[in-house]
Amino acid sequence: MFMKLGQIMLYVDNQDESVKFWTEILGFSVLAEDNNGNGMRWIEVASSKDAGTSIVLHNKKFVAEMEPDMNLGTPSLMFFTEDIEQLRSDLLSHNITVGEIVNMPTGKVFNFADYEENYFAVMQKG
């Protein structure tokens, strides 16, 4: 039986730049970092230590060489916020690509892109 979603694997071209994006721009924290010494490095980030779900940043090229049949596409992630207008404004102030706020039946939503043009969404339920 599944208990919860623990980690989301995100395959990126530049792990160091991705860590900067998730920590310096989005305010996530690095929970763990490991390197097996053979090129396999991963960095676990989360919005807080008790978030329940974290994102693990993997080197896309290394994983592709190790597992050629693995789907390395960007997962479709939806984050939640309590103040969507402020969050959007904060991202714009860091020159992050963001979409317009759209009113959906479940709440307000906009998308944003990381430094590698991977797009994610954020919602304020309401």
TIDRENPA-873986 format. One line per field, with one value per residue: residue number from 1; residue in one letter; chain; x, y, z of N, C-alpha, C in turn. Coordinates in nm, 2 decimals. Layout:
N
gutor <- NUM  ...;
rofi <- A  ...;
roke <- A  ...;
nu <- X  ...;
nv <- Y  ...;
nw <- Z  ...;
cau <- X  ...;
cav <- Y  ...;
caw <- Z  ...;
cu <- X  ...;
cv <- Y  ...;
cw <- Z  ...;
END
This chain:
126
gutor <- 1  2  3  4  5  6  7  8  9  10  11  12  13  14  15  16  17  18  19  20  21  22  23  24  25  26  27  28  29  30  31  32  33  34  35  36  37  38  39  40  41  42  43  44  45  46  47  48  49  50  51  52  53  54  55  56  57  58  59  60  61  62  63  64  65  66  67  68  69  70  71  72  73  74  75  76  77  78  79  80  81  82  83  84  85  86  87  88  89  90  91  92  93  94  95  96  97  98  99  100  101  102  103  104  105  106  107  108  109  110  111  112  113  114  115  116  117  118  119  120  121  122  123  124  125  126;
rofi <- M  F  M  K  L  G  Q  I  M  L  Y  V  D  N  Q  D  E  S  V  K  F  W  T  E  I  L  G  F  S  V  L  A  E  D  N  N  G  N  G  M  R  W  I  E  V  A  S  S  K  D  A  G  T  S  I  V  L  H  N  K  K  F  V  A  E  M  E  P  D  M  N  L  G  T  P  S  L  M  F  F  T  E  D  I  E  Q  L  R  S  D  L  L  S  H  N  I  T  V  G  E  I  V  N  M  P  T  G  K  V  F  N  F  A  D  Y  E  E  N  Y  F  A  V  M  Q  K  G;
roke <- A  A  A  A  A  A  A  A  A  A  A  A  A  A  A  A  A  A  A  A  A  A  A  A  A  A  A  A  A  A  A  A  A  A  A  A  A  A  A  A  A  A  A  A  A  A  A  A  A  A  A  A  A  A  A  A  A  A  A  A  A  A  A  A  A  A  A  A  A  A  A  A  A  A  A  A  A  A  A  A  A  A  A  A  A  A  A  A  A  A  A  A  A  A  A  A  A  A  A  A  A  A  A  A  A  A  A  A  A  A  A  A  A  A  A  A  A  A  A  A  A  A  A  A  A  A;
nu <- 0.08  0.05  0.19  0.25  0.36  0.69  0.93  1.02  1.16  1.37  1.52  1.80  2.00  2.20  2.30  2.40  2.31  2.04  2.00  2.06  1.84  1.61  1.67  1.77  1.59  1.33  1.32  1.35  1.50  1.81  1.80  1.95  2.26  2.44  2.70  2.82  3.07  3.13  3.02  2.75  2.55  2.33  2.08  1.88  1.59  1.35  1.05  1.03  1.16  0.97  0.80  0.71  0.71  0.98  1.21  1.43  1.72  1.87  2.15  2.08  2.22  2.40  2.22  2.08  2.27  2.32  2.07  1.93  1.66  1.50  1.24  1.31  1.17  1.03  0.85  0.50  0.43  0.24  0.23  0.13  0.01  -0.04  -0.07  -0.09  -0.06  0.15  0.36  0.39  0.47  0.71  0.86  0.88  1.03  1.28  1.34  1.23  1.06  0.72  0.38  0.05  -0.19  -0.45  -0.79  -0.93  -1.17  -1.10  -0.93  -0.69  -0.43  -0.09  0.18  0.54  0.88  1.19  1.55  1.62  1.41  1.21  0.87  0.65  0.36  0.16  -0.08  -0.34  -0.57  -0.92;
nv <- -0.12  0.22  0.50  0.78  1.03  1.05  1.14  1.33  1.29  1.49  1.56  1.72  1.95  2.11  2.08  2.24  2.50  2.45  2.39  2.65  2.79  2.66  2.70  2.97  3.13  3.02  2.96  2.71  2.45  2.27  1.94  1.71  1.59  1.40  1.20  0.94  0.91  0.80  0.96  0.98  1.20  1.35  1.59  1.67  1.87  2.07  2.24  2.28  2.13  1.96  1.91  1.68  1.59  1.58  1.71  1.56  1.64  1.53  1.45  1.48  1.39  1.19  1.00  0.93  0.80  0.58  0.46  0.42  0.39  0.53  0.76  1.09  1.32  1.63  1.63  1.70  1.94  2.07  2.33  2.47  2.78  3.05  3.31  3.41  3.63  3.78  3.59  3.56  3.82  3.82  3.63  3.75  3.97  3.85  3.80  3.57  3.36  3.39  3.30  3.44  3.50  3.28  3.23  2.94  2.68  2.56  2.74  3.01  3.02  3.01  2.96  2.89  2.91  2.73  2.77  2.61  2.61  2.44  2.39  2.47  2.47  2.68  2.71  2.89  2.79  2.82;
nw <- 0.00  -0.08  0.09  0.07  -0.16  -0.20  -0.34  -0.62  -0.93  -1.11  -1.41  -1.51  -1.71  -1.60  -1.29  -1.08  -1.15  -1.15  -0.88  -0.77  -0.88  -0.76  -0.49  -0.44  -0.59  -0.56  -0.29  -0.18  0.02  0.04  0.11  0.10  -0.04  -0.26  -0.40  -0.58  -0.66  -0.91  -1.10  -1.06  -0.93  -0.70  -0.59  -0.33  -0.29  -0.12  -0.03  0.24  0.54  0.64  0.43  0.30  0.04  -0.18  -0.43  -0.65  -0.80  -1.08  -1.29  -1.62  -1.86  -1.76  -1.65  -1.87  -2.02  -1.85  -1.83  -2.10  -2.19  -2.02  -1.94  -1.96  -1.95  -1.84  -1.54  -1.49  -1.27  -1.00  -0.79  -0.47  -0.34  -0.10  -0.16  -0.46  -0.63  -0.51  -0.51  -0.79  -0.86  -0.71  -0.85  -1.11  -1.04  -1.02  -1.28  -1.39  -1.62  -1.64  -1.67  -1.74  -1.48  -1.44  -1.41  -1.28  -1.24  -1.00  -0.87  -0.88  -1.12  -1.25  -1.48  -1.47  -1.56  -1.52  -1.53  -1.74  -1.90  -1.83  -1.76  -1.49  -1.27  -1.06  -0.80  -0.64  -0.43  -0.44;
cau <- 0.00  0.13  0.16  0.26  0.45  0.81  1.03  1.00  1.29  1.38  1.64  1.84  2.13  2.30  2.25  2.44  2.22  1.91  2.00  2.04  1.70  1.52  1.70  1.78  1.47  1.20  1.33  1.36  1.62  1.88  1.79  2.06  2.33  2.52  2.78  2.87  3.21  3.13  2.95  2.61  2.53  2.19  2.06  1.74  1.55  1.21  1.00  1.06  1.21  0.86  0.71  0.65  0.76  1.09  1.25  1.57  1.78  1.96  2.22  2.01  2.31  2.45  2.11  2.05  2.38  2.31  1.94  1.89  1.52  1.42  1.18  1.37  1.09  0.99  0.72  0.40  0.42  0.15  0.26  0.02  0.05  -0.15  -0.07  -0.04  -0.01  0.28  0.45  0.42  0.55  0.85  0.93  0.91  1.14  1.40  1.35  1.18  0.95  0.60  0.26  -0.05  -0.27  -0.57  -0.89  -0.98  -1.28  -1.04  -0.85  -0.61  -0.31  0.00  0.30  0.67  0.99  1.32  1.66  1.63  1.28  1.11  0.76  0.57  0.24  0.13  -0.22  -0.40  -0.70  -1.02;
cav <- 0.00  0.35  0.59  0.92  1.06  1.09  1.22  1.35  1.29  1.60  1.54  1.86  1.96  2.17  2.06  2.36  2.61  2.41  2.41  2.79  2.82  2.61  2.76  3.12  3.20  2.97  2.95  2.57  2.42  2.15  1.85  1.62  1.59  1.28  1.18  0.81  0.90  0.75  1.05  0.99  1.30  1.40  1.69  1.67  2.00  2.08  2.38  2.28  2.00  1.87  1.92  1.55  1.55  1.65  1.70  1.52  1.69  1.43  1.48  1.42  1.32  1.07  0.91  0.88  0.70  0.47  0.40  0.48  0.38  0.60  0.88  1.20  1.44  1.71  1.60  1.81  1.96  2.18  2.38  2.55  2.90  3.12  3.45  3.39  3.76  3.81  3.49  3.59  3.94  3.79  3.56  3.85  4.05  3.77  3.78  3.44  3.36  3.35  3.32  3.52  3.43  3.23  3.18  2.81  2.64  2.52  2.85  3.09  2.94  3.05  2.87  2.95  2.82  2.73  2.82  2.52  2.62  2.34  2.47  2.42  2.55  2.71  2.74  2.94  2.73  2.92;
caw <- 0.00  -0.09  0.20  0.03  -0.26  -0.13  -0.42  -0.77  -1.00  -1.21  -1.48  -1.56  -1.78  -1.51  -1.16  -1.00  -1.19  -1.10  -0.73  -0.75  -0.91  -0.66  -0.35  -0.44  -0.65  -0.51  -0.15  -0.13  0.09  0.01  0.22  0.10  -0.16  -0.26  -0.52  -0.56  -0.70  -1.04  -1.19  -1.02  -0.82  -0.69  -0.49  -0.29  -0.24  -0.08  0.01  0.38  0.58  0.66  0.31  0.27  -0.09  -0.23  -0.57  -0.65  -0.92  -1.14  -1.42  -1.73  -1.95  -1.69  -1.63  -2.01  -2.05  -1.76  -1.85  -2.23  -2.22  -1.92  -1.97  -1.89  -1.96  -1.72  -1.48  -1.47  -1.13  -0.96  -0.65  -0.41  -0.26  -0.04  -0.22  -0.59  -0.69  -0.45  -0.57  -0.93  -0.85  -0.67  -0.96  -1.21  -0.99  -1.05  -1.43  -1.42  -1.71  -1.58  -1.75  -1.68  -1.38  -1.51  -1.32  -1.31  -1.14  -0.87  -0.82  -0.97  -1.16  -1.35  -1.49  -1.46  -1.61  -1.46  -1.61  -1.85  -1.97  -1.78  -1.70  -1.38  -1.24  -0.92  -0.78  -0.52  -0.43  -0.39;
cu <- 0.09  0.09  0.16  0.36  0.58  0.90  0.98  1.13  1.28  1.52  1.68  1.98  2.24  2.25  2.28  2.34  2.08  1.90  1.98  1.90  1.60  1.54  1.69  1.65  1.34  1.20  1.32  1.49  1.68  1.87  1.90  2.13  2.43  2.59  2.85  3.02  3.23  3.05  2.80  2.60  2.38  2.18  1.91  1.70  1.40  1.18  1.02  1.10  1.09  0.76  0.64  0.69  0.87  1.12  1.39  1.62  1.89  2.03  2.15  2.10  2.36  2.34  2.07  2.15  2.36  2.18  1.88  1.74  1.43  1.36  1.24  1.30  1.06  0.86  0.63  0.37  0.33  0.18  0.14  0.08  -0.07  -0.17  -0.01  0.01  0.13  0.39  0.49  0.50  0.70  0.93  0.97  1.02  1.28  1.42  1.32  1.07  0.83  0.48  0.16  -0.13  -0.41  -0.67  -0.95  -1.09  -1.22  -0.96  -0.78  -0.48  -0.23  0.11  0.42  0.77  1.12  1.42  1.67  1.50  1.19  1.00  0.69  0.45  0.23  -0.01  -0.25  -0.54  -0.80  -1.14;
cv <- 0.12  0.43  0.74  0.92  1.12  1.18  1.22  1.37  1.40  1.59  1.67  1.85  2.01  2.17  2.18  2.48  2.58  2.43  2.56  2.84  2.78  2.67  2.91  3.19  3.15  2.95  2.81  2.56  2.29  2.06  1.75  1.63  1.47  1.26  1.04  0.80  0.85  0.84  1.06  1.08  1.34  1.49  1.69  1.81  1.99  2.22  2.39  2.14  1.90  1.87  1.79  1.50  1.64  1.63  1.67  1.56  1.59  1.49  1.41  1.33  1.19  0.96  0.85  0.78  0.57  0.39  0.46  0.48  0.46  0.73  1.00  1.33  1.51  1.67  1.72  1.83  2.08  2.21  2.46  2.67  2.96  3.26  3.45  3.52  3.80  3.72  3.53  3.72  3.91  3.72  3.66  3.94  3.98  3.74  3.64  3.45  3.31  3.38  3.41  3.44  3.41  3.19  3.05  2.78  2.60  2.63  2.92  3.01  3.02  2.96  2.96  2.85  2.84  2.78  2.74  2.52  2.50  2.42  2.39  2.51  2.57  2.75  2.80  2.89  2.84  2.92;
cw <- 0.00  0.03  0.16  -0.09  -0.20  -0.21  -0.56  -0.83  -1.11  -1.28  -1.55  -1.63  -1.69  -1.37  -1.07  -1.03  -1.14  -0.95  -0.70  -0.77  -0.80  -0.52  -0.35  -0.49  -0.58  -0.36  -0.09  -0.05  0.04  0.13  0.22  -0.04  -0.15  -0.40  -0.50  -0.61  -0.84  -1.14  -1.15  -0.90  -0.82  -0.57  -0.46  -0.23  -0.21  -0.03  0.16  0.42  0.61  0.55  0.28  0.13  -0.13  -0.37  -0.57  -0.79  -0.96  -1.26  -1.53  -1.82  -1.89  -1.68  -1.77  -2.05  -1.97  -1.79  -1.98  -2.25  -2.12  -1.98  -1.89  -1.90  -1.83  -1.67  -1.48  -1.33  -1.10  -0.81  -0.60  -0.34  -0.20  -0.09  -0.36  -0.66  -0.64  -0.51  -0.71  -0.94  -0.81  -0.78  -1.07  -1.17  -1.01  -1.19  -1.46  -1.52  -1.64  -1.68  -1.67  -1.57  -1.45  -1.40  -1.36  -1.21  -1.00  -0.80  -0.92  -1.00  -1.26  -1.36  -1.49  -1.51  -1.53  -1.56  -1.74  -1.93  -1.95  -1.72  -1.59  -1.35  -1.09  -0.91  -0.64  -0.52  -0.38  -0.47;
END
